[in-house]
Amino acid sequence: AVHGSAPDIAGKGIANPTALIFAGVLMLRHLCEDEAADRVMAAVAGAIASGTARTADLGGTSTTAEFTDAVISRL
């Protein structure tokens, strides 16, 4: 979350958390936790591919929390 605070959407639950999750994946890879990183990447891809967990910028209606929950459920 280094690109700005986005005060216009803060607290609205409409942000796409994918980039932040991918930053975590990069951290896992840096720590040589490749299996965990692969699992997180697959969970994000699965959530998006399902078509039921997409934030507005991806053409869906999911909130930030709903998208995150969909990713977590695939881990």
mmCIF file of the N, C-alpha and C atoms, coordinates in Angstrom:
data_MODEL
# 
_entry.id   MODEL 
# 
loop_
_atom_site.group_PDB 
_atom_site.id 
_atom_site.type_symbol 
_atom_site.label_atom_id 
_atom_site.label_alt_id 
_atom_site.label_comp_id 
_atom_site.label_asym_id 
_atom_site.label_entity_id 
_atom_site.label_seq_id 
_atom_site.pdbx_PDB_ins_code 
_atom_site.Cartn_x 
_atom_site.Cartn_y 
_atom_site.Cartn_z 
_atom_site.occupancy 
_atom_site.B_iso_or_equiv 
_atom_site.pdbx_formal_charge 
_atom_site.auth_seq_id 
_atom_site.auth_comp_id 
_atom_site.auth_asym_id 
_atom_site.auth_atom_id 
_atom_site.pdbx_PDB_model_num 
ATOM 1   N N  . ALA A 1 1  ? 0.837   -1.186  0.000   1.00 0.00 ? 1  ALA A N  1 
ATOM 2   C CA . ALA A 1 1  ? 0.000   0.000   0.000   1.00 0.00 ? 1  ALA A CA 1 
ATOM 3   C C  . ALA A 1 1  ? 0.875   1.241   0.000   1.00 0.00 ? 1  ALA A C  1 
ATOM 4   N N  . VAL A 1 2  ? 1.774   1.336   -0.939  1.00 0.00 ? 2  VAL A N  1 
ATOM 5   C CA . VAL A 1 2  ? 2.711   2.454   -0.956  1.00 0.00 ? 2  VAL A CA 1 
ATOM 6   C C  . VAL A 1 2  ? 2.390   3.494   -2.012  1.00 0.00 ? 2  VAL A C  1 
ATOM 7   N N  . HIS A 1 3  ? 1.346   3.292   -2.785  1.00 0.00 ? 3  HIS A N  1 
ATOM 8   C CA . HIS A 1 3  ? 1.070   4.207   -3.886  1.00 0.00 ? 3  HIS A CA 1 
ATOM 9   C C  . HIS A 1 3  ? 0.127   5.334   -3.521  1.00 0.00 ? 3  HIS A C  1 
ATOM 10  N N  . GLY A 1 4  ? -0.321  5.398   -2.307  1.00 0.00 ? 4  GLY A N  1 
ATOM 11  C CA . GLY A 1 4  ? -1.191  6.479   -1.880  1.00 0.00 ? 4  GLY A CA 1 
ATOM 12  C C  . GLY A 1 4  ? -2.277  5.959   -0.973  1.00 0.00 ? 4  GLY A C  1 
ATOM 13  N N  . SER A 1 5  ? -2.914  6.881   -0.309  1.00 0.00 ? 5  SER A N  1 
ATOM 14  C CA . SER A 1 5  ? -3.913  6.481   0.678   1.00 0.00 ? 5  SER A CA 1 
ATOM 15  C C  . SER A 1 5  ? -5.304  6.322   0.090   1.00 0.00 ? 5  SER A C  1 
ATOM 16  N N  . ALA A 1 6  ? -5.557  6.865   -1.098  1.00 0.00 ? 6  ALA A N  1 
ATOM 17  C CA . ALA A 1 6  ? -6.867  6.789   -1.760  1.00 0.00 ? 6  ALA A CA 1 
ATOM 18  C C  . ALA A 1 6  ? -7.993  7.160   -0.798  1.00 0.00 ? 6  ALA A C  1 
ATOM 19  N N  . PRO A 1 7  ? -7.951  8.366   -0.240  1.00 0.00 ? 7  PRO A N  1 
ATOM 20  C CA . PRO A 1 7  ? -8.960  8.747   0.747   1.00 0.00 ? 7  PRO A CA 1 
ATOM 21  C C  . PRO A 1 7  ? -10.384 8.731   0.205   1.00 0.00 ? 7  PRO A C  1 
ATOM 22  N N  . ASP A 1 8  ? -10.533 8.846   -1.103  1.00 0.00 ? 8  ASP A N  1 
ATOM 23  C CA . ASP A 1 8  ? -11.879 8.841   -1.686  1.00 0.00 ? 8  ASP A CA 1 
ATOM 24  C C  . ASP A 1 8  ? -12.557 7.479   -1.593  1.00 0.00 ? 8  ASP A C  1 
ATOM 25  N N  . ILE A 1 9  ? -11.789 6.407   -1.433  1.00 0.00 ? 9  ILE A N  1 
ATOM 26  C CA . ILE A 1 9  ? -12.401 5.076   -1.318  1.00 0.00 ? 9  ILE A CA 1 
ATOM 27  C C  . ILE A 1 9  ? -12.129 4.418   0.030   1.00 0.00 ? 9  ILE A C  1 
ATOM 28  N N  . ALA A 1 10 ? -11.409 5.111   0.897   1.00 0.00 ? 10 ALA A N  1 
ATOM 29  C CA . ALA A 1 10 ? -11.069 4.546   2.211   1.00 0.00 ? 10 ALA A CA 1 
ATOM 30  C C  . ALA A 1 10 ? -12.330 4.190   2.989   1.00 0.00 ? 10 ALA A C  1 
ATOM 31  N N  . GLY A 1 11 ? -12.353 2.969   3.504   1.00 0.00 ? 11 GLY A N  1 
ATOM 32  C CA . GLY A 1 11 ? -13.458 2.519   4.332   1.00 0.00 ? 11 GLY A CA 1 
ATOM 33  C C  . GLY A 1 11 ? -14.711 2.101   3.592   1.00 0.00 ? 11 GLY A C  1 
ATOM 34  N N  . LYS A 1 12 ? -14.684 2.160   2.262   1.00 0.00 ? 12 LYS A N  1 
ATOM 35  C CA . LYS A 1 12 ? -15.871 1.808   1.473   1.00 0.00 ? 12 LYS A CA 1 
ATOM 36  C C  . LYS A 1 12 ? -15.912 0.341   1.065   1.00 0.00 ? 12 LYS A C  1 
ATOM 37  N N  . GLY A 1 13 ? -14.795 -0.363  1.227   1.00 0.00 ? 13 GLY A N  1 
ATOM 38  C CA . GLY A 1 13 ? -14.763 -1.777  0.870   1.00 0.00 ? 13 GLY A CA 1 
ATOM 39  C C  . GLY A 1 13 ? -14.804 -2.034  -0.620  1.00 0.00 ? 13 GLY A C  1 
ATOM 40  N N  . ILE A 1 14 ? -14.283 -1.089  -1.413  1.00 0.00 ? 14 ILE A N  1 
ATOM 41  C CA . ILE A 1 14 ? -14.345 -1.251  -2.870  1.00 0.00 ? 14 ILE A CA 1 
ATOM 42  C C  . ILE A 1 14 ? -12.972 -1.419  -3.512  1.00 0.00 ? 14 ILE A C  1 
ATOM 43  N N  . ALA A 1 15 ? -11.928 -1.423  -2.707  1.00 0.00 ? 15 ALA A N  1 
ATOM 44  C CA . ALA A 1 15 ? -10.579 -1.576  -3.254  1.00 0.00 ? 15 ALA A CA 1 
ATOM 45  C C  . ALA A 1 15 ? -10.314 -3.030  -3.638  1.00 0.00 ? 15 ALA A C  1 
ATOM 46  N N  . ASN A 1 16 ? -9.565  -3.211  -4.705  1.00 0.00 ? 16 ASN A N  1 
ATOM 47  C CA . ASN A 1 16 ? -9.139  -4.544  -5.124  1.00 0.00 ? 16 ASN A CA 1 
ATOM 48  C C  . ASN A 1 16 ? -7.844  -4.860  -4.361  1.00 0.00 ? 16 ASN A C  1 
ATOM 49  N N  . PRO A 1 17 ? -7.852  -5.889  -3.507  1.00 0.00 ? 17 PRO A N  1 
ATOM 50  C CA . PRO A 1 17 ? -6.678  -6.189  -2.691  1.00 0.00 ? 17 PRO A CA 1 
ATOM 51  C C  . PRO A 1 17 ? -5.613  -7.037  -3.386  1.00 0.00 ? 17 PRO A C  1 
ATOM 52  N N  . THR A 1 18 ? -5.792  -7.331  -4.665  1.00 0.00 ? 18 THR A N  1 
ATOM 53  C CA . THR A 1 18 ? -4.885  -8.240  -5.363  1.00 0.00 ? 18 THR A CA 1 
ATOM 54  C C  . THR A 1 18 ? -3.432  -7.778  -5.312  1.00 0.00 ? 18 THR A C  1 
ATOM 55  N N  . ALA A 1 19 ? -3.170  -6.509  -5.574  1.00 0.00 ? 19 ALA A N  1 
ATOM 56  C CA . ALA A 1 19 ? -1.785  -6.025  -5.580  1.00 0.00 ? 19 ALA A CA 1 
ATOM 57  C C  . ALA A 1 19 ? -1.142  -6.177  -4.207  1.00 0.00 ? 19 ALA A C  1 
ATOM 58  N N  . LEU A 1 20 ? -1.896  -5.919  -3.167  1.00 0.00 ? 20 LEU A N  1 
ATOM 59  C CA . LEU A 1 20 ? -1.361  -6.067  -1.815  1.00 0.00 ? 20 LEU A CA 1 
ATOM 60  C C  . LEU A 1 20 ? -1.080  -7.531  -1.499  1.00 0.00 ? 20 LEU A C  1 
ATOM 61  N N  . ILE A 1 21 ? -1.968  -8.412  -1.949  1.00 0.00 ? 21 ILE A N  1 
ATOM 62  C CA . ILE A 1 21 ? -1.749  -9.849  -1.756  1.00 0.00 ? 21 ILE A CA 1 
ATOM 63  C C  . ILE A 1 21 ? -0.513  -10.298 -2.528  1.00 0.00 ? 21 ILE A C  1 
ATOM 64  N N  . PHE A 1 22 ? -0.362  -9.790  -3.761  1.00 0.00 ? 22 PHE A N  1 
ATOM 65  C CA . PHE A 1 22 ? 0.813   -10.152 -4.556  1.00 0.00 ? 22 PHE A CA 1 
ATOM 66  C C  . PHE A 1 22 ? 2.100   -9.649  -3.906  1.00 0.00 ? 22 PHE A C  1 
ATOM 67  N N  . ALA A 1 23 ? 2.046   -8.520  -3.217  1.00 0.00 ? 23 ALA A N  1 
ATOM 68  C CA . ALA A 1 23 ? 3.225   -8.045  -2.485  1.00 0.00 ? 23 ALA A CA 1 
ATOM 69  C C  . ALA A 1 23 ? 3.603   -9.056  -1.406  1.00 0.00 ? 23 ALA A C  1 
ATOM 70  N N  . GLY A 1 24 ? 2.600   -9.642  -0.786  1.00 0.00 ? 24 GLY A N  1 
ATOM 71  C CA . GLY A 1 24 ? 2.858   -10.697 0.192   1.00 0.00 ? 24 GLY A CA 1 
ATOM 72  C C  . GLY A 1 24 ? 3.489   -11.919 -0.448  1.00 0.00 ? 24 GLY A C  1 
ATOM 73  N N  . VAL A 1 25 ? 3.050   -12.230 -1.671  1.00 0.00 ? 25 VAL A N  1 
ATOM 74  C CA . VAL A 1 25 ? 3.636   -13.351 -2.420  1.00 0.00 ? 25 VAL A CA 1 
ATOM 75  C C  . VAL A 1 25 ? 5.121   -13.085 -2.671  1.00 0.00 ? 25 VAL A C  1 
ATOM 76  N N  . LEU A 1 26 ? 5.446   -11.865 -3.063  1.00 0.00 ? 26 LEU A N  1 
ATOM 77  C CA . LEU A 1 26 ? 6.853   -11.523 -3.291  1.00 0.00 ? 26 LEU A CA 1 
ATOM 78  C C  . LEU A 1 26 ? 7.671   -11.665 -2.011  1.00 0.00 ? 26 LEU A C  1 
ATOM 79  N N  . MET A 1 27 ? 7.083   -11.274 -0.885  1.00 0.00 ? 27 MET A N  1 
ATOM 80  C CA . MET A 1 27 ? 7.775   -11.441 0.386   1.00 0.00 ? 27 MET A CA 1 
ATOM 81  C C  . MET A 1 27 ? 8.019   -12.922 0.673   1.00 0.00 ? 27 MET A C  1 
ATOM 82  N N  . LEU A 1 28 ? 6.994   -13.750 0.442   1.00 0.00 ? 28 LEU A N  1 
ATOM 83  C CA . LEU A 1 28 ? 7.150   -15.189 0.661   1.00 0.00 ? 28 LEU A CA 1 
ATOM 84  C C  . LEU A 1 28 ? 8.263   -15.757 -0.221  1.00 0.00 ? 28 LEU A C  1 
ATOM 85  N N  . ARG A 1 29 ? 8.320   -15.324 -1.474  1.00 0.00 ? 29 ARG A N  1 
ATOM 86  C CA . ARG A 1 29 ? 9.377   -15.810 -2.374  1.00 0.00 ? 29 ARG A CA 1 
ATOM 87  C C  . ARG A 1 29 ? 10.756  -15.363 -1.876  1.00 0.00 ? 29 ARG A C  1 
ATOM 88  N N  . HIS A 1 30 ? 10.841  -14.128 -1.399  1.00 0.00 ? 30 HIS A N  1 
ATOM 89  C CA . HIS A 1 30 ? 12.103  -13.623 -0.854  1.00 0.00 ? 30 HIS A CA 1 
ATOM 90  C C  . HIS A 1 30 ? 12.556  -14.469 0.334   1.00 0.00 ? 30 HIS A C  1 
ATOM 91  N N  . LEU A 1 31 ? 11.597  -14.969 1.094   1.00 0.00 ? 31 LEU A N  1 
ATOM 92  C CA . LEU A 1 31 ? 11.898  -15.804 2.256   1.00 0.00 ? 31 LEU A CA 1 
ATOM 93  C C  . LEU A 1 31 ? 12.047  -17.281 1.887   1.00 0.00 ? 31 LEU A C  1 
ATOM 94  N N  . CYS A 1 32 ? 12.080  -17.554 0.573   1.00 0.00 ? 32 CYS A N  1 
ATOM 95  C CA . CYS A 1 32 ? 12.211  -18.920 0.050   1.00 0.00 ? 32 CYS A CA 1 
ATOM 96  C C  . CYS A 1 32 ? 11.041  -19.812 0.462   1.00 0.00 ? 32 CYS A C  1 
ATOM 97  N N  . GLU A 1 33 ? 9.881   -19.218 0.616   1.00 0.00 ? 33 GLU A N  1 
ATOM 98  C CA . GLU A 1 33 ? 8.648   -19.947 0.928   1.00 0.00 ? 33 GLU A CA 1 
ATOM 99  C C  . GLU A 1 33 ? 7.838   -20.090 -0.363  1.00 0.00 ? 33 GLU A C  1 
ATOM 100 N N  . ASP A 1 34 ? 8.460   -20.725 -1.357  1.00 0.00 ? 34 ASP A N  1 
ATOM 101 C CA . ASP A 1 34 ? 7.856   -20.812 -2.682  1.00 0.00 ? 34 ASP A CA 1 
ATOM 102 C C  . ASP A 1 34 ? 6.552   -21.601 -2.699  1.00 0.00 ? 34 ASP A C  1 
ATOM 103 N N  . GLU A 1 35 ? 6.459   -22.648 -1.906  1.00 0.00 ? 35 GLU A N  1 
ATOM 104 C CA . GLU A 1 35 ? 5.223   -23.434 -1.878  1.00 0.00 ? 35 GLU A CA 1 
ATOM 105 C C  . GLU A 1 35 ? 4.055   -22.586 -1.369  1.00 0.00 ? 35 GLU A C  1 
ATOM 106 N N  . ALA A 1 36 ? 4.292   -21.829 -0.324  1.00 0.00 ? 36 ALA A N  1 
ATOM 107 C CA . ALA A 1 36 ? 3.249   -20.949 0.210   1.00 0.00 ? 36 ALA A CA 1 
ATOM 108 C C  . ALA A 1 36 ? 2.887   -19.871 -0.807  1.00 0.00 ? 36 ALA A C  1 
ATOM 109 N N  . ALA A 1 37 ? 3.901   -19.310 -1.466  1.00 0.00 ? 37 ALA A N  1 
ATOM 110 C CA . ALA A 1 37 ? 3.654   -18.288 -2.483  1.00 0.00 ? 37 ALA A CA 1 
ATOM 111 C C  . ALA A 1 37 ? 2.816   -18.853 -3.623  1.00 0.00 ? 37 ALA A C  1 
ATOM 112 N N  . ASP A 1 38 ? 3.135   -20.061 -4.049  1.00 0.00 ? 38 ASP A N  1 
ATOM 113 C CA . ASP A 1 38 ? 2.370   -20.703 -5.125  1.00 0.00 ? 38 ASP A CA 1 
ATOM 114 C C  . ASP A 1 38 ? 0.921   -20.936 -4.712  1.00 0.00 ? 38 ASP A C  1 
ATOM 115 N N  . ARG A 1 39 ? 0.718   -21.319 -3.460  1.00 0.00 ? 39 ARG A N  1 
ATOM 116 C CA . ARG A 1 39 ? -0.650  -21.556 -2.968  1.00 0.00 ? 39 ARG A CA 1 
ATOM 117 C C  . ARG A 1 39 ? -1.461  -20.265 -2.964  1.00 0.00 ? 39 ARG A C  1 
ATOM 118 N N  . VAL A 1 40 ? -0.843  -19.175 -2.540  1.00 0.00 ? 40 VAL A N  1 
ATOM 119 C CA . VAL A 1 40 ? -1.549  -17.891 -2.520  1.00 0.00 ? 40 VAL A CA 1 
ATOM 120 C C  . VAL A 1 40 ? -1.872  -17.447 -3.946  1.00 0.00 ? 40 VAL A C  1 
ATOM 121 N N  . MET A 1 41 ? -0.912  -17.571 -4.846  1.00 0.00 ? 41 MET A N  1 
ATOM 122 C CA . MET A 1 41 ? -1.152  -17.198 -6.249  1.00 0.00 ? 41 MET A CA 1 
ATOM 123 C C  . MET A 1 41 ? -2.290  -18.016 -6.841  1.00 0.00 ? 41 MET A C  1 
ATOM 124 N N  . ALA A 1 42 ? -2.301  -19.310 -6.574  1.00 0.00 ? 42 ALA A N  1 
ATOM 125 C CA . ALA A 1 42 ? -3.364  -20.175 -7.087  1.00 0.00 ? 42 ALA A CA 1 
ATOM 126 C C  . ALA A 1 42 ? -4.711  -19.796 -6.481  1.00 0.00 ? 42 ALA A C  1 
ATOM 127 N N  . ALA A 1 43 ? -4.712  -19.411 -5.222  1.00 0.00 ? 43 ALA A N  1 
ATOM 128 C CA . ALA A 1 43 ? -5.957  -19.013 -4.564  1.00 0.00 ? 43 ALA A CA 1 
ATOM 129 C C  . ALA A 1 43 ? -6.519  -17.736 -5.178  1.00 0.00 ? 43 ALA A C  1 
ATOM 130 N N  . VAL A 1 44 ? -5.657  -16.772 -5.466  1.00 0.00 ? 44 VAL A N  1 
ATOM 131 C CA . VAL A 1 44 ? -6.108  -15.533 -6.106  1.00 0.00 ? 44 VAL A CA 1 
ATOM 132 C C  . VAL A 1 44 ? -6.639  -15.833 -7.504  1.00 0.00 ? 44 VAL A C  1 
ATOM 133 N N  . ALA A 1 45 ? -5.885  -16.615 -8.273  1.00 0.00 ? 45 ALA A N  1 
ATOM 134 C CA . ALA A 1 45 ? -6.321  -16.965 -9.628  1.00 0.00 ? 45 ALA A CA 1 
ATOM 135 C C  . ALA A 1 45 ? -7.646  -17.708 -9.599  1.00 0.00 ? 45 ALA A C  1 
ATOM 136 N N  . GLY A 1 46 ? -7.805  -18.614 -8.654  1.00 0.00 ? 46 GLY A N  1 
ATOM 137 C CA . GLY A 1 46 ? -9.046  -19.367 -8.535  1.00 0.00 ? 46 GLY A CA 1 
ATOM 138 C C  . GLY A 1 46 ? -10.223 -18.488 -8.174  1.00 0.00 ? 46 GLY A C  1 
ATOM 139 N N  . ALA A 1 47 ? -9.988  -17.537 -7.283  1.00 0.00 ? 47 ALA A N  1 
ATOM 140 C CA . ALA A 1 47 ? -11.058 -16.619 -6.889  1.00 0.00 ? 47 ALA A CA 1 
ATOM 141 C C  . ALA A 1 47 ? -11.517 -15.785 -8.078  1.00 0.00 ? 47 ALA A C  1 
ATOM 142 N N  . ILE A 1 48 ? -10.570 -15.277 -8.844  1.00 0.00 ? 48 ILE A N  1 
ATOM 143 C CA . ILE A 1 48 ? -10.919 -14.462 -10.009 1.00 0.00 ? 48 ILE A CA 1 
ATOM 144 C C  . ILE A 1 48 ? -11.576 -15.319 -11.083 1.00 0.00 ? 48 ILE A C  1 
ATOM 145 N N  . ALA A 1 49 ? -11.027 -16.500 -11.341 1.00 0.00 ? 49 ALA A N  1 
ATOM 146 C CA . ALA A 1 49 ? -11.563 -17.381 -12.384 1.00 0.00 ? 49 ALA A CA 1 
ATOM 147 C C  . ALA A 1 49 ? -12.973 -17.859 -12.069 1.00 0.00 ? 49 ALA A C  1 
ATOM 148 N N  . SER A 1 50 ? -13.310 -17.936 -10.793 1.00 0.00 ? 50 SER A N  1 
ATOM 149 C CA . SER A 1 50 ? -14.645 -18.417 -10.420 1.00 0.00 ? 50 SER A CA 1 
ATOM 150 C C  . SER A 1 50 ? -15.738 -17.501 -10.948 1.00 0.00 ? 50 SER A C  1 
ATOM 151 N N  . GLY A 1 51 ? -15.394 -16.240 -11.143 1.00 0.00 ? 51 GLY A N  1 
ATOM 152 C CA . GLY A 1 51 ? -16.375 -15.280 -11.627 1.00 0.00 ? 51 GLY A CA 1 
ATOM 153 C C  . GLY A 1 51 ? -17.300 -14.762 -10.536 1.00 0.00 ? 51 GLY A C  1 
ATOM 154 N N  . THR A 1 52 ? -17.266 -15.376 -9.371  1.00 0.00 ? 52 THR A N  1 
ATOM 155 C CA . THR A 1 52 ? -18.144 -14.943 -8.284  1.00 0.00 ? 52 THR A CA 1 
ATOM 156 C C  . THR A 1 52 ? -17.438 -14.017 -7.311  1.00 0.00 ? 52 THR A C  1 
ATOM 157 N N  . ALA A 1 53 ? -16.138 -13.894 -7.429  1.00 0.00 ? 53 ALA A N  1 
ATOM 158 C CA . ALA A 1 53 ? -15.365 -13.036 -6.533  1.00 0.00 ? 53 ALA A CA 1 
ATOM 159 C C  . ALA A 1 53 ? -14.550 -12.054 -7.360  1.00 0.00 ? 53 ALA A C  1 
ATOM 160 N N  . ARG A 1 54 ? -15.220 -10.998 -7.779  1.00 0.00 ? 54 ARG A N  1 
ATOM 161 C CA . ARG A 1 54 ? -14.535 -9.959  -8.546  1.00 0.00 ? 54 ARG A CA 1 
ATOM 162 C C  . ARG A 1 54 ? -14.951 -8.599  -8.021  1.00 0.00 ? 54 ARG A C  1 
ATOM 163 N N  . THR A 1 55 ? -13.955 -7.763  -7.792  1.00 0.00 ? 55 THR A N  1 
ATOM 164 C CA . THR A 1 55 ? -14.249 -6.404  -7.360  1.00 0.00 ? 55 THR A CA 1 
ATOM 165 C C  . THR A 1 55 ? -14.717 -5.597  -8.569  1.00 0.00 ? 55 THR A C  1 
ATOM 166 N N  . ALA A 1 56 ? -15.222 -4.399  -8.322  1.00 0.00 ? 56 ALA A N  1 
ATOM 167 C CA . ALA A 1 56 ? -15.821 -3.588  -9.386  1.00 0.00 ? 56 ALA A CA 1 
ATOM 168 C C  . ALA A 1 56 ? -14.865 -3.330  -10.547 1.00 0.00 ? 56 ALA A C  1 
ATOM 169 N N  . ASP A 1 57 ? -13.580 -3.136  -10.257 1.00 0.00 ? 57 ASP A N  1 
ATOM 170 C CA . ASP A 1 57 ? -12.624 -2.863  -11.332 1.00 0.00 ? 57 ASP A CA 1 
ATOM 171 C C  . ASP A 1 57 ? -12.421 -4.067  -12.246 1.00 0.00 ? 57 ASP A C  1 
ATOM 172 N N  . LEU A 1 58 ? -12.854 -5.245  -11.799 1.00 0.00 ? 58 LEU A N  1 
ATOM 173 C CA . LEU A 1 58 ? -12.773 -6.464  -12.613 1.00 0.00 ? 58 LEU A CA 1 
ATOM 174 C C  . LEU A 1 58 ? -14.140 -6.842  -13.174 1.00 0.00 ? 58 LEU A C  1 
ATOM 175 N N  . GLY A 1 59 ? -15.096 -5.919  -13.068 1.00 0.00 ? 59 GLY A N  1 
ATOM 176 C CA . GLY A 1 59 ? -16.423 -6.162  -13.616 1.00 0.00 ? 59 GLY A CA 1 
ATOM 177 C C  . GLY A 1 59 ? -17.377 -6.875  -12.682 1.00 0.00 ? 59 GLY A C  1 
ATOM 178 N N  . GLY A 1 60 ? -17.026 -6.963  -11.412 1.00 0.00 ? 60 GLY A N  1 
ATOM 179 C CA . GLY A 1 60 ? -17.872 -7.662  -10.449 1.00 0.00 ? 60 GLY A CA 1 
ATOM 180 C C  . GLY A 1 60 ? -18.484 -6.734  -9.427  1.00 0.00 ? 60 GLY A C  1 
ATOM 181 N N  . THR A 1 61 ? -19.038 -7.338  -8.406  1.00 0.00 ? 61 THR A N  1 
ATOM 182 C CA . THR A 1 61 ? -19.695 -6.567  -7.347  1.00 0.00 ? 61 THR A CA 1 
ATOM 183 C C  . THR A 1 61 ? -19.169 -6.921  -5.958  1.00 0.00 ? 61 THR A C  1 
ATOM 184 N N  . SER A 1 62 ? -18.138 -7.729  -5.879  1.00 0.00 ? 62 SER A N  1 
ATOM 185 C CA . SER A 1 62 ? -17.600 -8.144  -4.583  1.00 0.00 ? 62 SER A CA 1 
ATOM 186 C C  . SER A 1 62 ? -16.936 -6.978  -3.860  1.00 0.00 ? 62 SER A C  1 
ATOM 187 N N  . THR A 1 63 ? -17.082 -6.972  -2.553  1.00 0.00 ? 63 THR A N  1 
ATOM 188 C CA . THR A 1 63 ? -16.361 -5.997  -1.739  1.00 0.00 ? 63 THR A CA 1 
ATOM 189 C C  . THR A 1 63 ? -14.931 -6.494  -1.528  1.00 0.00 ? 63 THR A C  1 
ATOM 190 N N  . THR A 1 64 ? -14.123 -5.639  -0.965  1.00 0.00 ? 64 THR A N  1 
ATOM 191 C CA . THR A 1 64 ? -12.751 -6.028  -0.637  1.00 0.00 ? 64 THR A CA 1 
ATOM 192 C C  . THR A 1 64 ? -12.752 -7.256  0.268   1.00 0.00 ? 64 THR A C  1 
ATOM 193 N N  . ALA A 1 65 ? -13.600 -7.242  1.282   1.00 0.00 ? 65 ALA A N  1 
ATOM 194 C CA . ALA A 1 65 ? -13.665 -8.360  2.234   1.00 0.00 ? 65 ALA A CA 1 
ATOM 195 C C  . ALA A 1 65 ? -14.173 -9.632  1.570   1.00 0.00 ? 65 ALA A C  1 
ATOM 196 N N  . GLU A 1 66 ? -15.173 -9.520  0.702   1.00 0.00 ? 66 GLU A N  1 
ATOM 197 C CA . GLU A 1 66 ? -15.706 -10.705 0.021   1.00 0.00 ? 66 GLU A CA 1 
ATOM 198 C C  . GLU A 1 66 ? -14.653 -11.334 -0.880  1.00 0.00 ? 66 GLU A C  1 
ATOM 199 N N  . PHE A 1 67 ? -13.912 -10.501 -1.599  1.00 0.00 ? 67 PHE A N  1 
ATOM 200 C CA . PHE A 1 67 ? -12.851 -11.021 -2.458  1.00 0.00 ? 67 PHE A CA 1 
ATOM 201 C C  . PHE A 1 67 ? -11.781 -11.703 -1.613  1.00 0.00 ? 67 PHE A C  1 
ATOM 202 N N  . THR A 1 68 ? -11.377 -11.042 -0.533  1.00 0.00 ? 68 THR A N  1 
ATOM 203 C CA . THR A 1 68 ? -10.361 -11.611 0.349   1.00 0.00 ? 68 THR A CA 1 
ATOM 204 C C  . THR A 1 68 ? -10.829 -12.930 0.944   1.00 0.00 ? 68 THR A C  1 
ATOM 205 N N  . ASP A 1 69 ? -12.084 -12.997 1.361   1.00 0.00 ? 69 ASP A N  1 
ATOM 206 C CA . ASP A 1 69 ? -12.637 -14.245 1.902   1.00 0.00 ? 69 ASP A CA 1 
ATOM 207 C C  . ASP A 1 69 ? -12.615 -15.355 0.859   1.00 0.00 ? 69 ASP A C  1 
ATOM 208 N N  . ALA A 1 70 ? -12.891 -15.007 -0.403  1.00 0.00 ? 70 ALA A N  1 
ATOM 209 C CA . ALA A 1 70 ? -12.864 -16.005 -1.474  1.00 0.00 ? 70 ALA A CA 1 
ATOM 210 C C  . ALA A 1 70 ? -11.454 -16.548 -1.671  1.00 0.00 ? 70 ALA A C  1 
ATOM 211 N N  . VAL A 1 71 ? -10.465 -15.679 -1.559  1.00 0.00 ? 71 VAL A N  1 
ATOM 212 C CA . VAL A 1 71 ? -9.071  -16.121 -1.668  1.00 0.00 ? 71 VAL A CA 1 
ATOM 213 C C  . VAL A 1 71 ? -8.723  -17.022 -0.483  1.00 0.00 ? 71 VAL A C  1 
ATOM 214 N N  . ILE A 1 72 ? -9.057  -16.588 0.707   1.00 0.00 ? 72 ILE A N  1 
ATOM 215 C CA . ILE A 1 72 ? -8.745  -17.367 1.915   1.00 0.00 ? 72 ILE A CA 1 
ATOM 216 C C  . ILE A 1 72 ? -9.387  -18.745 1.863   1.00 0.00 ? 72 ILE A C  1 
ATOM 217 N N  . SER A 1 73 ? -10.609 -18.818 1.370   1.00 0.00 ? 73 SER A N  1 
ATOM 218 C CA . SER A 1 73 ? -11.306 -20.111 1.325   1.00 0.00 ? 73 SER A CA 1 
ATOM 219 C C  . SER A 1 73 ? -10.634 -21.099 0.381   1.00 0.00 ? 73 SER A C  1 
ATOM 220 N N  . ARG A 1 74 ? -9.789  -20.599 -0.517  1.00 0.00 ? 74 ARG A N  1 
ATOM 221 C CA . ARG A 1 74 ? -9.092  -21.468 -1.466  1.00 0.00 ? 74 ARG A CA 1 
ATOM 222 C C  . ARG A 1 74 ? -7.702  -21.870 -0.985  1.00 0.00 ? 74 ARG A C  1 
ATOM 223 N N  . LEU A 1 75 ? -7.309  -21.382 0.161   1.00 0.00 ? 75 LEU A N  1 
ATOM 224 C CA . LEU A 1 75 ? -5.974  -21.720 0.683   1.00 0.00 ? 75 LEU A CA 1 
ATOM 225 C C  . LEU A 1 75 ? -5.992  -23.038 1.435   1.00 0.00 ? 75 LEU A C  1 
# 
